[in-house]
């Protein structure tokens, strides 16, 4: 075999491995579906467009099947859209396409209870969920999170208002609810100040911040959500709430369950992390 042909084969295999790893990290089932579709396409000598259509069809079928199979693994899906039973929904269908909306039943119950409370306290309020967990297997990492691997963790989007103080329902500053950081105010508690760890997920992503819409937090809703999670939420098994100390300080909410996630984990001044105990 000519060296150029051998190099081409090696490159193709490396690309296949890279795609499989990436799809597995992002969706859990996508890497396996890619391999199955690739095998079928090669056996039938189908072209790329046929392969792509086959992959998308198999992936859609696999994601649909996950709804039925996930309860066997102790996971249930959060609603991707308004379902009429609560004021809870995923922030974007993007999370459902990637199979990242699964939690244990008790965490879903807690999240639904939070959404109903927020709607009672502030009528017309929708609580938006962000990353939860994959449908299968404890210990399977939900990249880039350090702890979303057992169905017991869920991120919740912040509540925002426009420049005139009007609450913006079902709306976040960034398209996926993450990475629009609230900057600390002067005199804030900053446990990671002056620390420059090499191995860290605490990204500032300064180059993105000017792209987001300049909406301020709706502080009354933020305060009430944290208060409920730390108070009544404990009756639903809520054990830990992660939010940046400067935000807890700013909102005037303090509780044993409201904690700092550490300087190596992602910033939590763009979302609230809630989790139930075992």
Secondary structure, DSSP 4 states (H G I P E B T S, - for coil): --HHHHHHHHHHHHHHHHHHHHHHHHHSSHHHHHHHHHHHHHHHT--HHHHHHHHHHHHHHHHHHHHHHGGGGT-EEPPSS--SS-SEEES-HHHHHTT--EE-HHHHHHHHHHHHHHHHHSTT--EEE---B-SS-TT---TT-SS--SS-EEEEEPPEE-TTS-EETT--SSTTS-S-PPPPPTT---TTTT---SS------HHHHTTS--PPB-HHHHHHHHHHHHTGGGGGTEEEEE--HHHHHHHT---TTEE---SSSPP-SSEEEEEE--
